[in-house]
């Protein structure tokens, strides 16, 4: 089992070896890191430029409110997250001249990995909710969907884009780019810290929520390194966000995404466990589940990659 942990970081996983085959192979570690950070953050900021007109109109109409809470506005927020995927895949393919396989977009096991990832995410988050309910940190508020099935489906599709987007930026691009020079552990740490920092301005953010976000990044990074594929990470990220906001009715990293199947209410005074204003991701229940999940994945045997002949 300890050998499986060692294999996660050394020798260099196939996905990182492939990432080092482009023109950035000639760059030093600092230049490589700056490019990874600059392109990754730049692609995320590009989303904001597309949302800016909507935000400005909403602020003018509402007399200064910059929140985007209507159904159409929420869907727009999720839809524009496709921008980083487009920018980074084009950059990798044509500027760095390396395959999309080096970002984890491989054909093998794509469907099975995605389906398994959906089940894993549902189980993980349900365990967090179960822990809170059992300890009295959260109560069941009932069924609240009220027939809004179409919106629920649209939100799931939106989160498929959003989940894949954040995984593309952090694990598919930042980790592979920096890790191709600095090694798997450095790539994991680098992208996880950036992932956490991207949520610093969210509502209700706390020190524990930042720890949990970094742990989530570590969990996803180890998973991608083990599988040499990003598909399961995309699925877990998608369902993790969708289930907490649109199934259990809990805040998603401080945000409210409207339609939900059920409503679970956080109990005041139990914020350490339930996360309070940030949502479940800000609580100790999530810390426990993520830590256990990281240990389990570390102990798994790494998947042996197939040849690049079937590259995506």
BAFI-3210 file (N, C-alpha, C; in Angstrom, 3 decimals, decimal comma, padded with zeros to 6 digits):
// residues 312
n [1|2|3|4|5|6|7|8|9|10|11|12|13|14|15|16|17|18|19|20|21|22|23|24|25|26|27|28|29|30|31|32|33|34|35|36|37|38|39|40|41|42|43|44|45|46|47|48|49|50|51|52|53|54|55|56|57|58|59|60|61|62|63|64|65|66|67|68|69|70|71|72|73|74|75|76|77|78|79|80|81|82|83|84|85|86|87|88|89|90|91|92|93|94|95|96|97|98|99|100|101|102|103|104|105|106|107|108|109|110|111|112|113|114|115|116|117|118|119|120|121|122|123|124|125|126|127|128|129|130|131|132|133|134|135|136|137|138|139|140|141|142|143|144|145|146|147|148|149|150|151|152|153|154|155|156|157|158|159|160|161|162|163|164|165|166|167|168|169|170|171|172|173|174|175|176|177|178|179|180|181|182|183|184|185|186|187|188|189|190|191|192|193|194|195|196|197|198|199|200|201|202|203|204|205|206|207|208|209|210|211|212|213|214|215|216|217|218|219|220|221|222|223|224|225|226|227|228|229|230|231|232|233|234|235|236|237|238|239|240|241|242|243|244|245|246|247|248|249|250|251|252|253|254|255|256|257|258|259|260|261|262|263|264|265|266|267|268|269|270|271|272|273|274|275|276|277|278|279|280|281|282|283|284|285|286|287|288|289|290|291|292|293|294|295|296|297|298|299|300|301|302|303|304|305|306|307|308|309|310|311|312]
n.u [000,809|001,910|003,701|002,061|001,342|003,786|004,166|002,368|003,578|006,205|007,880|007,561|004,174|002,316|000,686|001,922|004,411|003,712|002,768|005,092|006,112|005,700|006,422|007,015|008,750|011,270|011,413|012,322|011,645|010,484|009,546|007,799|005,950|004,931|003,684|001,749|000,234|-000,514|-001,945|-003,934|-005,349|-005,987|-007,760|-009,914|-010,640|-011,586|-014,161|-015,505|-015,561|-017,469|-019,707|-019,930|-021,575|-024,181|-024,191|-023,894|-026,235|-028,121|-027,434|-028,047|-030,820|-031,751|-030,973|-028,371|-027,676|-025,514|-025,890|-026,514|-029,171|-031,490|-033,171|-032,332|-030,032|-028,398|-028,012|-026,618|-024,261|-023,165|-022,951|-021,035|-018,697|-017,574|-015,730|-012,952|-012,300|-012,315|-010,351|-007,994|-007,676|-007,262|-004,943|-003,087|-003,059|-002,275|-000,443|001,378|001,750|001,142|-000,547|-004,097|-004,453|-002,477|-003,602|-005,344|-007,553|-008,541|-009,542|-009,962|-011,826|-013,455|-016,316|-017,057|-015,471|-016,586|-019,237|-018,795|-017,531|-019,631|-021,250|-019,493|-019,139|-021,753|-022,050|-020,000|-020,739|-023,233|-022,517|-021,347|-023,603|-025,167|-023,589|-023,810|-026,592|-026,970|-025,530|-026,943|-026,383|-027,611|-030,839|-033,694|-035,567|-037,638|-039,385|-038,903|-038,985|-041,193|-042,147|-040,318|-038,779|-037,492|-035,784|-034,094|-032,788|-031,489|-029,789|-028,136|-026,840|-025,526|-023,783|-022,233|-020,650|-019,419|-018,089|-016,279|-014,851|-013,455|-011,876|-010,393|-008,910|-007,435|-006,525|-006,218|-004,709|-003,028|-001,831|-000,670|001,013|002,806|003,622|004,951|007,475|008,176|007,469|005,217|004,201|004,705|003,209|000,641|000,366|000,689|-001,501|-003,654|-003,497|-003,914|-006,488|-007,928|-007,530|-009,026|-011,526|-011,583|-013,023|-015,624|-018,917|-019,132|-016,681|-014,196|-011,385|-011,392|-012,989|-011,303|-009,233|-010,628|-011,258|-008,728|-008,032|-009,933|-008,910|-006,481|-007,433|-008,700|-006,479|-004,763|-006,400|-006,516|-003,808|-003,498|-005,191|-004,425|-006,124|-008,761|-011,470|-013,029|-012,590|-013,808|-016,478|-016,941|-016,578|-018,657|-021,042|-020,704|-020,989|-023,564|-025,244|-025,068|-026,167|-028,508|-029,837|-029,707|-030,116|-028,289|-025,979|-023,584|-020,302|-020,753|-022,649|-025,989|-027,879|-030,512|-033,113|-034,037|-034,207|-034,616|-034,607|-032,198|-031,460|-029,069|-028,079|-028,031|-025,167|-023,830|-021,889|-019,235|-019,302|-021,285|-020,652|-021,874|-022,461|-021,028|-021,699|-021,784|-019,148|-017,609|-017,366|-016,466|-017,323|-016,995|-014,223|-013,399|-014,495|-013,222|-010,528|-010,423|-011,134|-008,978|-006,909|-007,815|-007,762|-005,033|-004,009|-004,772|-003,950|-002,036|-003,389|-002,364|-001,268|-002,540|-001,265|-000,364|-001,626|-004,327|-005,048|-006,952]
n.v [-001,209|001,266|001,505|002,147|004,757|006,039|005,679|007,472|009,928|009,550|007,377|010,131|010,680|009,507|011,471|013,859|013,519|013,500|016,095|017,497|017,421|019,401|022,740|024,107|022,560|023,471|025,576|027,136|026,316|028,534|030,230|028,470|028,131|030,760|031,044|029,049|029,964|032,551|032,118|030,407|031,925|034,108|032,998|032,460|035,031|035,967|035,048|036,876|039,178|038,542|038,320|040,858|042,873|041,926|042,078|044,833|045,869|044,657|045,843|048,514|048,424|047,386|049,233|049,232|046,642|043,921|041,244|038,081|036,357|035,399|032,815|032,728|034,264|032,803|030,497|031,674|032,434|029,902|028,897|030,549|029,613|027,924|029,222|029,281|026,594|026,473|028,440|027,439|024,822|025,369|026,919|025,073|023,168|024,563|026,647|025,712|023,332|020,627|017,527|017,149|015,088|015,274|016,926|015,386|014,659|011,989|009,186|006,596|004,834|007,036|007,371|005,468|006,325|008,840|008,272|006,724|008,636|010,436|008,930|008,586|011,242|011,873|010,074|010,913|013,596|013,156|011,743|013,757|015,362|013,504|013,147|015,662|015,846|013,675|014,546|016,693|019,131|019,956|020,198|018,571|020,110|019,514|018,655|020,610|021,148|021,552|020,935|021,971|020,760|021,037|023,258|022,184|020,185|021,790|023,219|021,142|020,487|022,891|022,840|020,724|021,893|023,897|022,411|020,915|023,033|024,268|022,114|021,788|024,180|024,104|021,377|020,093|021,957|023,863|022,125|020,107|021,590|022,984|020,823|019,252|020,202|020,762|018,479|015,916|016,296|019,021|020,141|019,365|020,717|023,394|023,911|023,381|025,299|027,594|027,035|027,159|029,886|031,132|031,269|033,124|035,524|034,778|034,620|034,481|033,213|031,390|030,494|027,710|026,942|027,598|025,796|023,428|023,753|023,686|021,094|019,758|020,350|018,951|016,324|015,995|016,359|014,194|012,131|012,577|012,235|009,560|008,265|009,220|010,737|013,108|012,892|011,629|013,379|015,688|014,860|014,355|016,924|018,291|016,943|017,147|019,952|020,357|018,600|019,540|022,131|021,934|019,619|018,936|021,489|023,334|026,000|026,754|027,017|029,502|030,531|030,837|028,710|028,549|026,600|023,558|020,106|019,144|020,662|021,429|022,619|024,625|024,452|026,975|027,921|025,608|025,908|025,137|022,510|022,393|024,457|026,953|030,203|029,823|027,405|023,784|023,176|024,717|023,501|021,190|018,611|018,224|018,461|016,113|014,073|014,631|014,298|011,557|010,542|011,354|009,820|007,227|007,255|007,710|005,273|003,566|001,604|002,998|003,704|002,071|003,747|003,717|003,451|006,413|006,369|006,389|008,921|011,750]
n.w [000,000|000,788|-001,230|-003,343|-002,713|-003,004|-005,750|-006,760|-006,851|-007,673|-009,908|-012,281|-013,029|-015,926|-017,144|-016,479|-017,622|-020,317|-020,490|-020,450|-022,975|-024,829|-026,167|-023,869|-022,530|-022,770|-021,093|-017,930|-014,431|-013,104|-015,182|-016,351|-014,261|-014,036|-016,522|-016,347|-014,181|-015,045|-017,500|-016,560|-014,553|-016,126|-017,980|-016,353|-015,533|-017,916|-018,032|-016,447|-018,019|-019,895|-018,308|-017,285|-018,685|-018,074|-015,290|-014,909|-016,050|-014,392|-011,950|-012,465|-012,893|-010,475|-008,662|-007,651|-006,795|-007,166|-007,386|-008,920|-009,157|-010,349|-012,314|-015,063|-014,883|-013,145|-014,676|-016,754|-015,460|-014,981|-017,583|-018,888|-017,880|-019,623|-021,073|-020,021|-020,578|-023,382|-024,013|-022,741|-023,772|-026,474|-026,261|-025,189|-027,209|-029,565|-028,922|-026,924|-028,111|-027,403|-026,645|-025,948|-024,359|-022,491|-020,688|-019,455|-020,888|-022,064|-024,088|-023,190|-020,818|-020,308|-020,148|-018,185|-016,036|-015,601|-014,865|-012,560|-011,007|-010,556|-008,838|-006,681|-005,780|-004,956|-002,856|-001,111|-000,451|000,628|002,874|004,356|004,885|006,291|008,573|009,757|010,226|011,963|014,160|014,990|013,864|011,635|010,122|008,628|006,130|004,409|001,269|-001,561|-004,277|-006,008|-008,630|-010,498|-012,623|-015,152|-014,834|-012,924|-014,386|-016,293|-014,636|-013,752|-016,155|-016,511|-014,330|-015,121|-017,062|-015,496|-013,487|-015,040|-016,077|-013,879|-013,170|-015,501|-015,563|-013,076|-012,422|-014,967|-016,417|-014,810|-012,845|-014,458|-016,150|-014,389|-012,843|-014,711|-014,769|-012,078|-010,709|-009,417|-006,766|-006,267|-008,336|-007,563|-005,078|-005,879|-007,692|-006,006|-003,992|-005,524|-006,425|-004,007|-003,404|-005,361|-004,339|-002,365|-002,198|-001,870|-000,366|003,192|003,677|005,484|007,626|007,935|005,787|003,683|004,127|003,608|000,898|-000,229|000,505|-001,052|-003,555|-003,380|-003,151|-005,668|-007,311|-006,643|-007,497|-010,289|-010,922|-010,216|-012,029|-014,487|-015,973|-016,437|-016,277|-014,198|-012,098|-013,109|-013,112|-010,373|-009,299|-010,578|-009,642|-006,884|-006,434|-007,554|-006,108|-003,444|-003,612|-005,205|-004,655|-001,897|-001,008|000,119|000,785|-001,761|-001,570|-000,345|-002,057|-003,440|-005,358|-006,152|-007,306|-005,705|-004,708|-002,078|001,207|003,525|006,683|008,338|011,715|014,100|015,921|015,511|013,644|013,269|012,463|010,412|008,676|008,430|007,112|004,794|003,836|003,551|002,797|004,407|006,850|009,531|009,041|006,312|006,180|007,453|005,781|003,322|004,014|004,695|002,189|000,588|001,694|001,091|-001,759|-002,168|-001,378|-003,366|-006,253|-008,869|-012,105|-015,005|-017,849|-021,239|-024,621|-026,446|-028,839|-028,975|-028,286|-027,138]
ca.u [000,000|002,801|004,296|001,097|001,451|005,027|003,992|001,550|004,430|007,475|008,340|006,589|003,002|002,281|000,054|002,912|005,447|003,146|002,663|006,422|006,567|005,463|007,517|007,357|009,800|012,514|011,352|012,705|010,511|009,843|008,808|006,701|004,962|004,295|002,793|000,617|-000,601|-001,057|-002,968|-005,041|-006,126|-006,504|-008,919|-011,026|-011,052|-012,323|-015,582|-016,037|-015,821|-018,732|-020,788|-019,954|-022,768|-025,358|-024,072|-024,106|-027,658|-028,828|-027,162|-028,779|-032,255|-032,079|-030,512|-027,062|-027,407|-024,688|-026,133|-027,168|-029,896|-032,586|-032,870|-031,546|-028,725|-027,629|-027,616|-025,596|-023,011|-022,632|-022,648|-019,814|-017,504|-016,992|-014,668|-011,609|-012,068|-011,982|-009,081|-006,846|-007,449|-006,658|-003,580|-002,269|-002,963|-001,627|000,679|002,366|001,912|001,061|-001,860|-005,096|-004,257|-001,594|-004,467|-006,220|-008,698|-008,263|-010,753|-010,149|-012,559|-014,080|-017,709|-017,116|-014,904|-017,531|-020,373|-018,318|-017,276|-020,922|-021,667|-018,558|-019,447|-023,023|-021,804|-019,168|-021,465|-024,301|-021,886|-021,204|-024,936|-025,541|-022,829|-024,387|-027,930|-026,826|-024,964|-027,822|-025,886|-028,440|-032,173|-034,372|-036,608|-038,710|-039,310|-039,185|-038,792|-042,424|-042,347|-039,397|-037,882|-036,685|-034,710|-033,164|-031,982|-030,626|-028,743|-027,168|-026,026|-024,653|-022,722|-021,309|-019,692|-018,678|-017,181|-015,209|-014,059|-012,510|-010,908|-009,499|-008,000|-006,556|-005,874|-005,838|-003,704|-002,019|-001,074|000,152|002,051|003,814|004,120|005,840|008,828|008,424|007,133|003,803|003,820|004,698|002,060|-000,552|000,310|000,534|-002,855|-004,608|-003,451|-004,578|-007,910|-008,470|-007,498|-010,076|-012,775|-011,353|-014,017|-016,972|-019,638|-018,987|-015,438|-013,499|-010,122|-011,694|-013,481|-010,131|-008,566|-011,418|-011,110|-007,398|-008,131|-010,668|-007,941|-005,540|-008,168|-008,854|-005,152|-004,320|-007,252|-006,060|-002,487|-003,672|-005,905|-003,919|-007,341|-009,455|-012,923|-013,674|-012,524|-014,859|-017,775|-017,046|-016,741|-020,012|-022,081|-020,468|-021,628|-024,992|-025,965|-025,189|-027,030|-029,770|-030,477|-029,874|-030,513|-027,283|-025,163|-022,420|-019,201|-021,328|-023,611|-027,302|-028,171|-031,944|-033,953|-033,500|-035,167|-034,894|-033,999|-031,604|-031,153|-027,977|-028,480|-027,201|-024,305|-023,130|-021,190|-017,963|-019,563|-022,098|-020,068|-022,525|-022,805|-020,308|-022,248|-021,144|-017,711|-016,914|-017,498|-015,572|-017,800|-016,337|-012,797|-013,251|-014,776|-012,172|-009,282|-010,572|-011,153|-007,601|-006,150|-008,268|-007,266|-003,580|-003,685|-005,136|-002,886|-002,175|-003,781|-001,329|-001,793|-002,398|-000,405|-000,907|-002,233|-005,753|-005,154|-008,118]
ca.v [000,000|002,419|001,602|002,835|006,186|006,505|005,703|008,624|011,099|009,187|008,306|011,110|010,074|009,646|012,711|014,925|013,256|013,953|017,549|018,055|017,161|020,569|023,711|024,575|021,683|024,238|026,650|026,771|026,126|029,818|030,643|027,508|028,466|032,034|030,795|028,265|030,833|033,644|031,635|029,847|033,016|034,920|032,332|032,628|036,437|036,160|034,825|038,104|040,134|038,176|038,572|042,269|043,605|041,466|042,611|046,279|046,102|044,261|046,849|049,736|048,184|047,116|050,327|049,015|045,259|043,234|039,805|037,431|035,302|034,871|031,554|032,978|034,794|031,687|029,665|032,420|032,298|028,560|028,697|031,242|028,910|027,172|030,051|028,766|025,321|026,797|029,165|026,621|023,702|025,947|027,328|023,869|022,484|025,322|027,461|024,823|022,210|019,315|016,913|017,327|013,938|015,725|017,634|014,377|014,378|010,741|008,475|005,368|004,875|008,347|007,229|004,744|007,206|009,920|007,705|006,356|009,890|010,961|008,142|008,877|012,579|011,814|009,357|011,749|014,730|012,614|011,393|015,026|015,735|012,526|013,440|016,867|015,526|012,774|015,291|017,804|020,377|020,260|019,602|018,375|021,120|019,050|018,625|021,991|021,305|022,142|020,690|022,715|019,718|021,527|024,098|021,289|019,565|022,832|023,502|020,041|020,675|024,027|022,413|019,880|022,821|024,572|021,452|020,619|024,245|024,420|021,023|022,086|025,251|023,766|020,078|019,801|022,885|024,328|021,023|019,411|022,492|023,186|019,514|018,679|020,647|020,710|017,182|015,701|016,891|020,478|020,460|019,189|021,795|024,652|024,118|023,337|026,613|028,531|026,697|027,734|031,348|031,590|031,383|034,029|036,594|034,218|034,967|033,628|032,446|031,289|029,757|026,290|026,740|027,623|024,494|022,408|023,957|023,178|019,633|019,314|020,405|017,834|015,097|015,935|016,218|012,809|011,307|012,746|011,617|008,103|007,744|009,828|011,158|014,166|012,729|011,362|014,620|016,568|014,351|014,575|018,363|018,621|016,416|017,725|021,268|020,243|017,921|020,358|023,278|021,686|018,413|019,119|022,867|023,945|026,986|026,224|027,968|030,798|030,963|030,190|028,394|028,500|025,401|022,391|019,027|019,178|021,752|021,096|023,871|024,610|024,829|028,036|027,472|024,390|026,294|024,420|021,261|022,556|025,457|028,249|031,022|029,371|026,130|022,573|023,178|025,458|022,809|020,089|017,367|018,137|018,215|014,690|013,253|014,856|013,687|010,108|010,272|011,501|008,643|006,064|007,360|007,543|003,861|002,819|001,382|003,885|003,064|002,071|004,399|003,055|004,191|007,688|006,194|006,667|010,222|012,564]
ca.w [000,000|000,821|-002,563|-004,200|-002,406|-003,614|-007,204|-007,123|-007,043|-008,266|-010,932|-012,761|-013,677|-017,384|-017,553|-016,344|-018,627|-021,593|-020,440|-020,656|-024,351|-025,666|-026,237|-022,534|-022,005|-022,815|-020,099|-016,565|-013,527|-012,802|-016,376|-016,495|-013,243|-014,391|-017,664|-015,853|-013,344|-015,853|-018,427|-015,782|-013,968|-017,231|-018,578|-015,412|-015,600|-019,170|-017,722|-015,893|-019,088|-020,521|-017,348|-016,905|-019,143|-017,328|-013,930|-014,958|-016,290|-013,169|-010,926|-012,822|-012,717|-009,069|-007,817|-007,049|-006,422|-008,156|-007,281|-010,052|-008,476|-011,144|-013,005|-016,273|-014,486|-012,595|-015,809|-017,495|-014,705|-015,195|-019,006|-019,314|-017,406|-020,745|-021,657|-019,718|-021,273|-024,771|-024,058|-022,342|-024,702|-027,683|-025,914|-025,050|-028,508|-030,633|-028,453|-026,305|-029,048|-026,765|-026,825|-024,904|-023,462|-021,420|-019,737|-018,873|-021,758|-022,760|-024,509|-022,421|-019,546|-020,093|-019,715|-016,901|-015,024|-015,314|-014,127|-011,232|-010,310|-010,109|-007,679|-005,588|-005,258|-004,228|-001,604|-000,250|000,106|001,476|004,146|005,087|005,355|007,305|009,785|010,363|010,718|013,116|015,296|015,325|013,279|010,472|010,186|007,346|005,947|003,542|-000,198|-001,978|-005,722|-006,547|-010,048|-011,376|-013,127|-016,274|-014,293|-012,251|-015,445|-016,863|-013,656|-013,782|-017,357|-016,238|-013,421|-015,883|-017,660|-014,438|-012,861|-015,994|-016,243|-012,768|-013,250|-016,624|-015,143|-011,959|-012,549|-016,342|-016,943|-013,848|-012,247|-015,449|-016,643|-013,357|-012,440|-015,726|-014,406|-010,639|-010,142|-009,102|-005,485|-006,448|-009,178|-006,729|-004,098|-006,608|-008,200|-004,896|-003,350|-006,433|-006,383|-002,784|-003,473|-006,273|-003,577|-001,239|-002,149|-001,727|000,868|004,373|003,676|006,762|007,552|007,741|004,416|002,812|004,324|002,912|-000,544|-000,584|000,602|-002,225|-004,652|-003,200|-003,477|-007,126|-007,916|-006,459|-008,353|-011,679|-011,026|-010,136|-013,200|-015,712|-016,675|-015,708|-016,387|-012,921|-011,334|-013,643|-012,652|-008,925|-009,087|-011,033|-008,754|-005,557|-006,404|-007,861|-005,029|-002,236|-003,819|-005,913|-004,139|-000,461|-000,722|000,989|000,074|-002,479|-001,387|-000,016|-003,065|-003,517|-006,751|-006,411|-007,281|-004,994|-004,447|-000,644|001,964|004,816|007,367|009,305|013,070|014,652|017,007|015,078|012,415|013,124|011,752|009,198|007,783|008,559|005,951|003,600|003,399|004,067|002,518|005,453|008,120|009,905|008,429|005,009|006,439|007,777|004,596|002,321|004,506|004,515|000,745|000,098|002,153|000,315|-003,130|-002,123|-001,199|-004,571|-007,227|-010,038|-013,359|-016,045|-019,049|-022,535|-025,528|-026,905|-030,154|-028,865|-027,622|-027,453]
c.u [000,847|003,472|003,370|001,112|002,680|004,876|003,150|002,420|005,766|007,451|007,214|005,425|002,958|001,711|001,025|004,047|004,982|003,053|004,005|006,949|006,369|006,631|007,930|008,403|011,145|012,550|011,869|011,463|009,760|008,993|007,593|005,580|004,213|003,307|001,551|-000,335|-001,287|-002,161|-004,180|-005,939|-006,739|-007,741|-010,145|-011,554|-011,855|-013,814|-016,239|-016,368|-017,142|-019,915|-020,957|-021,185|-024,031|-025,360|-024,388|-025,582|-028,458|-028,644|-027,953|-030,267|-032,623|-031,584|-029,240|-026,743|-026,638|-024,891|-026,866|-027,899|-031,086|-032,181|-031,963|-030,142|-027,823|-027,130|-026,534|-024,247|-022,358|-022,179|-021,326|-018,554|-016,904|-015,810|-013,265|-011,295|-011,614|-010,602|-007,899|-006,598|-006,830|-005,206|-002,641|-002,012|-002,088|-000,450|001,768|002,631|002,041|-000,371|-002,803|-005,061|-003,392|-002,343|-005,423|-007,427|-008,382|-009,573|-011,044|-010,871|-013,331|-015,496|-017,798|-016,549|-015,900|-018,699|-019,974|-018,071|-018,553|-021,386|-020,796|-018,894|-020,738|-022,828|-021,017|-019,979|-022,616|-023,757|-021,698|-022,544|-025,376|-024,854|-023,421|-025,774|-027,840|-026,328|-025,841|-027,378|-026,721|-029,777|-032,788|-035,546|-037,690|-038,404|-039,732|-039,093|-039,999|-042,528|-041,388|-038,316|-036,963|-035,517|-033,662|-032,228|-031,011|-029,486|-027,694|-026,256|-025,054|-023,498|-021,767|-020,235|-018,800|-017,664|-015,998|-014,285|-013,016|-011,477|-009,919|-008,466|-006,970|-005,806|-005,371|-004,743|-002,634|-001,173|-000,156|001,286|003,167|004,437|005,059|007,293|009,133|008,135|005,688|003,378|003,732|003,505|000,760|-000,708|000,033|-000,912|-003,891|-004,661|-004,136|-006,087|-008,576|-008,563|-008,578|-011,403|-012,669|-012,425|-015,448|-017,605|-019,334|-017,695|-014,753|-012,187|-010,378|-012,211|-012,318|-009,352|-009,295|-011,295|-009,754|-007,381|-008,880|-009,742|-006,941|-006,194|-008,303|-007,516|-004,649|-005,110|-006,797|-004,703|-002,572|-004,238|-005,302|-005,072|-008,065|-010,952|-013,609|-013,670|-013,598|-016,227|-017,972|-017,302|-018,162|-021,065|-021,921|-021,181|-023,136|-025,774|-026,130|-026,147|-028,410|-030,430|-030,756|-030,249|-029,594|-026,473|-023,937|-021,300|-019,725|-022,384|-024,898|-027,655|-029,633|-032,611|-033,263|-034,601|-035,593|-034,283|-033,483|-031,111|-030,032|-028,472|-027,499|-026,420|-023,512|-022,305|-019,878|-018,149|-020,285|-021,609|-020,717|-022,823|-022,096|-020,932|-021,411|-019,628|-016,914|-016,916|-016,564|-016,023|-017,121|-014,849|-012,547|-013,427|-013,693|-010,855|-009,307|-010,499|-009,755|-006,772|-006,520|-007,690|-005,751|-003,181|-004,008|-003,943|-003,087|-002,567|-002,650|-001,899|-001,617|-001,531|-001,123|-001,598|-003,705|-006,006|-006,379|-007,702]
c.v [001,266|002,621|002,335|004,339|006,770|006,635|006,885|009,810|010,794|007,720|009,192|010,415|010,392|010,985|013,890|014,759|013,743|015,471|018,223|017,888|018,347|021,530|024,212|023,677|022,417|025,346|026,168|026,742|027,425|030,287|029,744|027,827|029,742|031,860|030,046|029,131|031,909|033,197|031,098|030,935|033,885|034,312|032,459|034,057|036,726|035,924|036,131|039,133|039,824|038,462|040,051|043,019|043,220|042,069|044,098|046,619|045,785|045,314|048,130|049,587|048,057|048,196|050,037|047,596|044,552|041,722|039,298|036,208|034,757|033,610|031,768|033,456|033,705|030,780|030,347|032,312|030,947|028,364|029,341|030,563|028,008|027,919|029,551|027,438|025,573|027,439|028,237|025,432|024,203|026,341|026,121|023,229|023,257|026,188|026,589|023,581|020,860|018,807|017,221|016,160|014,338|016,582|016,650|014,033|013,164|010,026|007,254|005,636|006,178|008,215|006,556|005,592|008,286|009,405|007,320|007,607|010,518|010,247|008,443|010,225|012,573|011,145|010,217|012,872|014,269|012,213|012,643|015,439|014,803|012,779|014,640|016,599|014,678|013,501|016,461|019,139|020,817|019,546|019,528|019,343|020,746|019,100|019,993|022,207|021,935|022,073|021,378|021,785|020,217|022,365|023,240|020,627|020,575|023,192|022,389|020,166|021,833|023,646|021,421|020,738|023,427|023,640|021,132|021,817|024,394|023,307|021,243|023,126|024,740|022,443|019,817|020,691|023,242|023,194|020,359|020,291|022,654|021,854|018,876|019,075|020,410|019,375|017,122|016,393|018,408|020,914|020,370|020,359|023,139|024,880|024,137|024,666|027,667|028,298|027,290|029,245|031,907|031,804|032,376|035,103|036,079|034,629|033,972|032,848|032,518|030,540|028,280|026,021|026,755|026,311|023,418|022,532|023,447|021,658|019,058|019,307|019,274|016,515|014,935|015,710|014,788|011,878|011,371|012,082|010,098|007,530|008,195|010,262|012,170|013,914|012,462|012,612|015,595|016,153|014,602|016,048|018,798|018,207|016,950|019,077|021,177|019,658|018,823|021,520|022,956|020,353|018,570|020,552|023,591|024,938|026,327|027,252|029,377|031,287|030,162|029,967|028,012|027,159|024,235|021,364|019,055|020,424|021,214|022,392|023,696|025,114|025,859|027,524|026,224|024,649|025,543|023,143|021,491|023,651|026,823|028,920|030,598|028,112|024,977|022,556|023,943|024,761|021,631|018,756|017,153|017,860|016,727|013,822|013,414|014,205|012,174|009,745|010,370|010,273|007,412|006,087|007,184|006,075|003,009|002,671|002,305|003,103|003,176|002,689|003,547|003,922|005,449|007,579|006,522|008,001|010,980|013,792]
c.w [000,000|-000,526|-003,519|-003,959|-003,095|-005,124|-007,674|-007,495|-007,720|-008,687|-011,456|-013,473|-015,170|-017,829|-017,469|-017,348|-019,997|-021,644|-020,694|-022,060|-025,288|-025,631|-024,860|-021,879|-021,953|-021,753|-018,755|-015,675|-013,274|-013,982|-016,592|-015,513|-013,559|-015,538|-017,201|-015,051|-014,178|-016,781|-017,676|-015,220|-015,060|-017,853|-017,683|-015,450|-016,862|-018,978|-017,279|-016,955|-019,793|-019,603|-017,025|-017,403|-018,377|-015,930|-013,911|-015,164|-015,044|-012,079|-011,187|-012,547|-011,246|-008,119|-007,049|-006,639|-007,536|-008,124|-008,513|-009,524|-009,261|-011,874|-014,206|-015,930|-013,930|-013,717|-016,632|-016,797|-014,945|-016,641|-019,419|-018,797|-018,483|-021,347|-021,306|-020,414|-022,698|-024,863|-023,796|-023,259|-026,014|-027,429|-025,849|-026,414|-029,502|-030,178|-027,831|-027,142|-028,336|-026,846|-025,676|-023,925|-022,272|-020,405|-019,047|-019,719|-022,639|-023,076|-023,633|-021,102|-019,303|-019,531|-018,359|-015,771|-014,624|-014,470|-012,701|-010,389|-009,780|-008,842|-006,460|-004,949|-004,449|-002,871|-000,617|000,382|001,001|002,837|005,002|005,694|006,485|008,630|010,528|010,952|011,983|014,361|015,729|014,777|012,084|010,615|008,799|007,233|004,976|002,054|-000,719|-003,490|-006,410|-008,073|-010,997|-011,935|-014,244|-015,775|-013,603|-013,262|-016,040|-015,915|-013,629|-014,992|-017,179|-015,333|-014,097|-016,538|-016,583|-013,766|-013,759|-016,166|-015,139|-012,761|-014,389|-016,228|-014,139|-012,133|-013,977|-016,877|-015,923|-013,280|-013,265|-015,955|-015,625|-012,943|-013,434|-015,472|-012,934|-009,991|-009,676|-007,811|-005,601|-007,287|-008,408|-005,766|-004,767|-007,026|-007,081|-004,153|-004,219|-006,417|-005,145|-002,862|-004,395|-005,552|-002,420|-001,090|-002,014|-000,401|001,980|004,455|005,043|006,569|007,279|006,329|003,429|002,917|003,533|001,399|-001,026|-000,514|-000,600|-003,443|-004,587|-003,598|-004,993|-007,819|-007,832|-007,365|-009,802|-011,882|-011,005|-011,436|-014,520|-016,610|-015,805|-015,592|-015,049|-012,045|-011,799|-013,124|-011,166|-008,632|-009,460|-010,022|-007,334|-005,434|-006,602|-006,696|-003,810|-002,431|-004,343|-005,563|-002,643|-000,071|000,236|000,158|-000,544|-002,420|-001,166|-000,984|-003,063|-004,985|-006,976|-006,209|-006,566|-004,781|-002,989|-000,021|003,292|005,442|008,383|010,652|013,613|015,865|016,681|013,814|012,195|012,320|010,426|008,250|007,811|007,240|004,674|003,028|003,922|003,860|003,560|006,788|008,302|009,319|007,078|005,159|006,655|006,533|003,538|002,739|004,324|003,033|000,145|000,464|001,334|-001,090|-003,169|-002,051|-002,427|-005,506|-008,421|-011,283|-014,372|-017,318|-020,282|-023,428|-025,994|-028,264|-030,135|-028,198|-028,080|-028,224]
res [x|x|x|x|x|x|x|x|x|x|x|x|x|x|x|x|x|x|x|x|x|x|x|x|x|x|x|x|x|x|x|x|x|x|x|x|x|x|x|x|x|x|x|x|x|x|x|x|x|x|x|x|x|x|x|x|x|x|x|x|x|x|x|x|x|x|x|x|x|x|x|x|x|x|x|x|x|x|x|x|x|x|x|x|x|x|x|x|x|x|x|x|x|x|x|x|x|x|x|x|x|x|x|x|x|x|x|x|x|x|x|x|x|x|x|x|x|x|x|x|x|x|x|x|x|x|x|x|x|x|x|x|x|x|x|x|x|x|x|x|x|x|x|x|x|x|x|x|x|x|x|x|x|x|x|x|x|x|x|x|x|x|x|x|x|x|x|x|x|x|x|x|x|x|x|x|x|x|x|x|x|x|x|x|x|x|x|x|x|x|x|x|x|x|x|x|x|x|x|x|x|x|x|x|x|x|x|x|x|x|x|x|x|x|x|x|x|x|x|x|x|x|x|x|x|x|x|x|x|x|x|x|x|x|x|x|x|x|x|x|x|x|x|x|x|x|x|x|x|x|x|x|x|x|x|x|x|x|x|x|x|x|x|x|x|x|x|x|x|x|x|x|x|x|x|x|x|x|x|x|x|x|x|x|x|x|x|x|x|x|x|x|x|x|x|x|x|x|x|x|x|x|x|x|x|x|x|x|x|x|x|x]
***
